[in-house]
Every structure is written in C-alpha cells, then in structure tokens.
Amino acid sequence: MSYARSLCWFRRDLRLTDHAALAQALRQSAQVHCVFVFDSEILERLPNKQDRRVEFIWHALKELRSALAAQGAALHILHGRVQTLLPQLAAELQVDAVFCNRDYEPQAIRRDAAVAEQLQAAGIDFIGSKDQVIFEQADILNGSGAPYAVFTPYKNAWLKRLGEADIAGHELRLSHLAQEAPLPMPSLAEIGFAETDLLALHHALGMSGAAHLLDDFSQRMDSYHERRDYPGVKGVSYLSPHLRFGTISIRRLVSFCYQRRGERGADTFLSELIWREFYQMLLFHHPLLAEGHCYKAQYDRLQFSNEVARYEKWTQGQTGYPLIDAGMRQLRQSGFMHNRLRMLTASFLVKDLDVDWRWGERHFADLLLDFDLAANNGGWQWAASTGCDAQPWFRIFNPVTQSQKFDARGTFIRRYLPELGSVPDKYIHQPWLMSAAQQQQYQCRIGTDYPAPLVDHAQARLVALQRYAV
C-alpha cells in the first residue's frame, strides 16, 4: 500500500540510520513527517526530576533533530499525553498512516493499542515494525511451539535461525522526508526536568556517541571474554544506554559480531545480546512479570524480613562489604553499574540482607541509565533464584571471595570508596580484620570511617538456604 503522507513516531529508536519503521514509511509514502512525544504519563512517574535518562533522550533528540534539519526535514517534539497528542498531530498533518517500531512491554502494548484504535477511527492506518530485536514475539519457539524457559536452548535456536537477511540494515530513502523548517525543541525545564551531571560524567551521547563507543569497543573486543568480569578495567562496551534508547541498532551490533564469528570476544558479546532478546521474549509471553510476579510461581510465597534500615544501607553503599558498596556507589554517582556487580549486589540484597528482590528491582529502575524493564526484571529474578533459568537458590555469591577474584588489587573499590584509599591490598576486601592499631595507621576506623559488616555472610547464607528450602 502507498500513502501520500505519513508520520513516523520515534520512541526507543532515536537515530537516522538503519531504522525499520522509518525505512518502511519512506518506501510506502510520498512524504514522511517525524515526531517524538515526551509522554507525560511516563515522566510523571519518575521520582527524581533530575533524571539522567530524560537528559540522555533530550541530547539524542537534539542530534536527531539536527540530522533531520540537514535533510530539510523537521522533528515534531511534543510534551503531554501521547494518546491525545499523537492522533491530534496526525490529523493536523493530514497523514494517511502512522509508522512506529514495536515495543514489547505490557504497558507499551496497551498504549499502542489505544493509539491505534483512535487513529483507525479517524481512518489512519497504524503500522508497526520489528526493530529493537532480531527475533521477536513468537519467532523463536521450542519444538512444542511454546516459548523457551532455559537460555541455552533458546540461544542455540536463535543462532541456528540467524542469517544475513536478519541483520541487514534498513536503507533510508531520505528524499521522501517532508520538507519543513526546523521546529522548536522544548528545554528540559519546559518538560519539568532539570539538567543533571550527564555531561560532566563524559557520557557519549546520541548517534555520534554510539558510533564512537562502537569504534572504541571494536579495538578491545578481542579481549572482551577475558576482561568483562573485572569492574576495575575497561572491559565492557558501555553501549547499553544506546541500545536501550536506540541511538544504535541491534542489527548493527549483531552484524558486528557476525562478521567476527568464531572469535571468543565477539561470540561472548553476541551471547550477551541474545540474553537481552531472551528477556524481551519472556516479558512478552509472561506480562505478569511486569507486575512483580515471580516466573516460578511457587516463589511468590517467599517471606522476607525486609528490614528498611538494611535496605537503605545497601542503597547508600554502606553495607561494610567493599565491593558491594563500591558497586552501589557507582550506580548512584554515575547511573551505570558493571554487570558483574549487578549480579553481586542483587544477590547480596536478597540472600544476605533478606530483602525482597522487588525492592532492589525498583531501586535499579530509578537509577540505571540503561534501565530496561525486561532485562532488569530478568536479572533480578535470576539473582533471586525466582526466575526463568535462574541462579540455583543453593548457590549464593560470597561477597568476599568475589571481591578477591574480580578486584584483587582493590582498584575499583578504592575508586568509589575513598575512605579505604590507604588500606593495603591484604585487607581491602575485609577491612574489619585490621587491628585497632592498623585501622589507625591506615586512617580507616571500622564503625567510624567505614561501617562494620551489616551481616555475617556465613550466617546469612544459612538463613537464606532455610528460606528457599521451604
């Protein structure tokens, strides 16, 4: 079908390259307008009006707006209730269709259905495309026609199905963009938010930032499988916020790995990308996960002590276990947390501090720059042993041995815990073992400069084993 005019609705895809919905709109339309809506229903739920994610989006939109302007086109940037504003704009522009890339979160699915109903009542088609994943919804099913419940068989099926056509980029016929003068862009203040420390943290922003990070990572990928678990070194890609907000396409990243298949670094990175799709698939098929239900329903009955004081100490990075505290402070200070530390801090909250995993899930949701509902829920349920393909409940991370293994010299710990800056390597993982004289010598008095451990790990482990064995 062809259209005289259409509208491309940008969401988790803030780029002007390899964009499935925009490519389809440009193929099928003589003129294509572009829009992004700062949805007030989403923004009003954010507890902090200095939210790095909102500013990340704002900068990505600023670059996207400039890229469109270079083509003689405009980006309509609206603020308000999307179910009202989008149909209004479609009517004002007299478009015949609205194109967008599909979202798989339950609330987004409901929102899109409501928007589609209004548009269709006005005689406007609503057309979705697959863009944020390689395989979506029911693309990958097991031999019984059901969604996979274990990652490795899913990964094997995913890899078996993958072909070059799945990762081919979408060519954009930009000459079909509607020619419009640049439109005003609302400031952060105008949408109810304030600037953050995002720029001071030197985050690479927008499409250009994503391209820079990929170029940098390409020079380090050979050692990714060896270095990715060590938070004190530059081992990971740092691309997760860009993948979350679509300033780079998943096809670009998978193609990047596909070209280097057989290399351990590339294969390991690809496996991480497949984990992302596994969690997206799970959330689509099990929408109750978004409402706090455990994948393994029997664990909905787990009882936690949920001591608020312990939880708050965990959020502040004041548990007395250095690597746990360093990870939590990294999250608060930067909006980023190393993946190994996400697992460790989550396990510690649930298994050592006896706090419900949903509390931690919400905390990460508030602070992570790369927050993604499916991945965050999947990761927390993995750590809490309540999810699909979860960490077995009887395996509980030891925060000291993990610290000794993955930050042996305390490089990462000292970066975020300056109060331990003078503590020698021998005690950096267990500073409470220092004598009173050593604490004085190394300027780190336990209980004053740095807290004593909130719990004894060995005892907490026994309590957790009893709780899960019920």
ZINOR-V93723 format. One record per residue. N is the residue number from 1. RES is the residue in one small letter. PHI is phi as a letter, one per 20 degrees, with the letter a starting at -180 (999 if undefined). PSI is psi as a letter, one per 20 degrees, with the letter a starting at -180 (none if undefined). Layout:
N_RES_PHI_PSI / N_RES_PHI_PSI
//
This chain:
1_m_999_q / 2_s_d_q / 3_y_c_q / 4_a_f_g / 5_r_c_q / 6_s_b_r / 7_l_c_p / 8_c_d_p / 9_w_e_o / 10_f_e_q / 11_r_c_e / 12_r_e_l / 13_d_b_l / 14_l_e_m / 15_r_b_r / 16_l_d_k / 17_t_c_q / 18_d_l_m / 19_h_d_o / 20_a_f_g / 21_a_f_g / 22_l_f_g / 23_a_f_g / 24_q_f_g / 25_a_f_g / 26_l_f_h / 27_r_f_h / 28_q_d_j / 29_s_c_q / 30_a_f_h / 31_q_c_p / 32_v_c_p / 33_h_e_q / 34_c_c_q / 35_v_b_q / 36_f_c_p / 37_v_d_p / 38_f_f_n / 39_d_f_o / 40_s_f_h / 41_e_f_h / 42_i_e_g / 43_l_f_h / 44_e_f_i / 45_r_e_i / 46_l_f_p / 47_p_f_h / 48_n_d_p / 49_k_e_j / 50_q_d_m / 51_d_d_p / 52_r_f_h / 53_r_f_h / 54_v_f_g / 55_e_f_h / 56_f_g_g / 57_i_f_g / 58_w_g_g / 59_h_f_h / 60_a_f_h / 61_l_f_h / 62_k_f_g / 63_e_f_g / 64_l_f_g / 65_r_g_g / 66_s_f_h / 67_a_f_h / 68_l_f_h / 69_a_f_h / 70_a_f_i / 71_q_e_j / 72_g_m_j / 73_a_d_r / 74_a_c_q / 75_l_d_o / 76_h_f_o / 77_i_d_o / 78_l_d_q / 79_h_c_p / 80_g_q_b / 81_r_f_o / 82_v_f_h / 83_q_f_i / 84_t_e_g / 85_l_f_g / 86_l_f_g / 87_p_f_h / 88_q_f_g / 89_l_f_g / 90_a_g_h / 91_a_f_g / 92_e_f_h / 93_l_e_i / 94_q_l_l / 95_v_e_q / 96_d_e_i / 97_a_b_q / 98_v_d_p / 99_f_d_q / 100_c_b_r / 101_n_e_p / 102_r_f_q / 103_d_d_q / 104_y_d_j / 105_e_f_q / 106_p_g_g / 107_q_f_h / 108_a_f_h / 109_i_f_g / 110_r_f_g / 111_r_f_g / 112_d_f_h / 113_a_f_h / 114_a_f_g / 115_v_f_g / 116_a_f_g / 117_e_f_g / 118_q_f_g / 119_l_f_g / 120_q_f_h / 121_a_f_h / 122_a_e_j / 123_g_n_k / 124_i_d_p / 125_d_f_q / 126_f_c_o / 127_i_c_p / 128_g_d_q / 129_s_c_q / 130_k_e_p / 131_d_b_g / 132_q_e_i / 133_v_c_r / 134_i_f_g / 135_f_c_p / 136_e_c_r / 137_q_l_d / 138_a_d_k / 139_d_f_h / 140_i_d_o / 141_l_c_q / 142_n_e_a / 143_g_f_i / 144_s_e_j / 145_g_m_j / 146_a_d_q / 147_p_f_q / 148_y_f_q / 149_a_d_i / 150_v_c_p / 151_f_f_g / 152_t_g_g / 153_p_f_h / 154_y_f_g / 155_k_f_g / 156_n_f_g / 157_a_f_h / 158_w_f_g / 159_l_f_h / 160_k_f_h / 161_r_e_h / 162_l_f_p / 163_g_c_r / 164_e_f_h / 165_a_f_h / 166_d_f_h / 167_i_d_j / 168_a_f_p / 169_g_f_q / 170_h_e_p / 171_e_f_p / 172_l_d_p / 173_r_e_m / 174_l_f_i / 175_s_f_i / 176_h_e_j / 177_l_f_p / 178_a_f_p / 179_q_e_o / 180_e_b_q / 181_a_f_q / 182_p_g_p / 183_l_d_q / 184_p_f_q / 185_m_d_p / 186_p_f_q / 187_s_f_r / 188_l_g_g / 189_a_f_h / 190_e_f_h / 191_i_d_j / 192_g_n_j / 193_f_c_r / 194_a_d_q / 195_e_f_q / 196_t_d_a / 197_d_e_j / 198_l_g_g / 199_l_f_h / 200_a_f_h / 201_l_e_i / 202_h_m_k / 203_h_f_p / 204_a_f_p / 205_l_d_q / 206_g_m_a / 207_m_g_g / 208_s_f_h / 209_g_f_g / 210_a_f_g / 211_a_f_h / 212_h_f_g / 213_l_f_h / 214_l_f_g / 215_d_f_g / 216_d_f_g / 217_f_f_h / 218_s_g_h / 219_q_e_i / 220_r_d_i / 221_m_f_h / 222_d_g_h / 223_s_d_j / 224_y_g_g / 225_h_f_h / 226_e_e_h / 227_r_d_i / 228_r_f_h / 229_d_e_i / 230_y_d_o / 231_p_f_i / 232_g_e_i / 233_v_c_r / 234_k_e_n / 235_g_d_h / 236_v_e_r / 237_s_e_h / 238_y_m_k / 239_l_e_i / 240_s_g_g / 241_p_f_h / 242_h_f_h / 243_l_f_h / 244_r_f_g / 245_f_d_j / 246_g_m_k / 247_t_f_i / 248_i_b_q / 249_s_e_q / 250_i_f_h / 251_r_f_h / 252_r_f_g / 253_l_f_g / 254_v_f_h / 255_s_f_h / 256_f_g_g / 257_c_f_h / 258_y_f_h / 259_q_f_h / 260_r_d_k / 261_r_g_q / 262_g_n_i / 263_e_e_p / 264_r_f_h / 265_g_f_g / 266_a_f_g / 267_d_f_h / 268_t_f_g / 269_f_f_g / 270_l_f_h / 271_s_f_h / 272_e_f_h / 273_l_f_h / 274_i_f_h / 275_w_g_g / 276_r_g_g / 277_e_f_h / 278_f_f_g / 279_y_f_h / 280_q_f_g / 281_m_f_g / 282_l_f_g / 283_l_f_h / 284_f_f_g / 285_h_e_i / 286_h_c_m / 287_p_f_i / 288_l_f_i / 289_l_g_h / 290_a_f_i / 291_e_d_j / 292_g_n_j / 293_h_e_q / 294_c_f_q / 295_y_f_g / 296_k_e_o / 297_a_g_h / 298_q_f_h / 299_y_e_i / 300_d_f_i / 301_r_e_i / 302_l_g_p / 303_q_d_p / 304_f_d_q / 305_s_f_h / 306_n_l_l / 307_e_f_o / 308_v_f_h / 309_a_f_g / 310_r_f_g / 311_y_g_g / 312_e_f_h / 313_k_f_h / 314_w_f_g / 315_t_f_h / 316_q_e_i / 317_g_m_l / 318_q_c_l / 319_t_e_i / 320_g_n_i / 321_y_d_o / 322_p_g_g / 323_l_f_h / 324_i_f_g / 325_d_f_h / 326_a_f_g / 327_g_f_g / 328_m_f_h / 329_r_f_h / 330_q_g_g / 331_l_g_g / 332_r_f_h / 333_q_e_h / 334_s_c_i / 335_g_m_j / 336_f_c_q / 337_m_b_p / 338_h_g_q / 339_n_f_g / 340_r_g_h / 341_l_f_h / 342_r_f_g / 343_m_f_g / 344_l_f_g / 345_t_f_h / 346_a_f_g / 347_s_g_g / 348_f_f_g / 349_l_f_g / 350_v_e_g / 351_k_e_h / 352_d_e_g / 353_l_e_i / 354_d_m_l / 355_v_d_p / 356_d_g_p / 357_w_g_h / 358_r_f_h / 359_w_f_g / 360_g_f_h / 361_e_g_g / 362_r_f_h / 363_h_f_g / 364_f_f_h / 365_a_f_h / 366_d_f_h / 367_l_d_h / 368_l_f_p / 369_l_f_h / 370_d_e_k / 371_f_g_p / 372_d_c_p / 373_l_g_g / 374_a_f_g / 375_a_f_h / 376_n_f_g / 377_n_f_g / 378_g_f_g / 379_g_f_g / 380_w_f_g / 381_q_f_h / 382_w_f_g / 383_a_f_h / 384_a_e_i / 385_s_m_k / 386_t_d_i / 387_g_d_a / 388_c_f_p / 389_d_l_l / 390_a_e_r / 391_q_g_p / 392_p_g_p / 393_w_f_h / 394_f_e_i / 395_r_d_o / 396_i_c_p / 397_f_f_p / 398_n_e_o / 399_p_f_h / 400_v_e_g / 401_t_f_h / 402_q_f_h / 403_s_f_g / 404_q_f_h / 405_k_f_g / 406_f_d_i / 407_d_b_l / 408_a_g_g / 409_r_e_i / 410_g_m_k / 411_t_f_g / 412_f_f_g / 413_i_g_g / 414_r_f_h / 415_r_f_h / 416_y_d_i / 417_l_c_m / 418_p_f_h / 419_e_f_i / 420_l_d_j / 421_g_g_h / 422_s_e_i / 423_v_f_p / 424_p_f_r / 425_d_g_h / 426_k_g_h / 427_y_d_j / 428_i_f_h / 429_h_e_h / 430_q_b_m / 431_p_f_i / 432_w_f_i / 433_l_e_i / 434_m_f_q / 435_s_f_r / 436_a_g_h / 437_a_f_g / 438_q_f_h / 439_q_f_h / 440_q_f_g / 441_q_f_g / 442_y_e_j / 443_q_l_l / 444_c_b_n / 445_r_e_o / 446_i_f_p / 447_g_n_i / 448_t_c_f / 449_d_e_h / 450_y_b_p / 451_p_f_q / 452_a_f_q / 453_p_g_p / 454_l_f_h / 455_v_b_r / 456_d_e_p / 457_h_g_g / 458_a_f_g / 459_q_f_g / 460_a_f_h / 461_r_f_g / 462_l_f_h / 463_v_f_g / 464_a_f_g / 465_l_f_h / 466_q_f_h / 467_r_f_g / 468_y_f_h / 469_a_f_i / 470_v_f_none
//
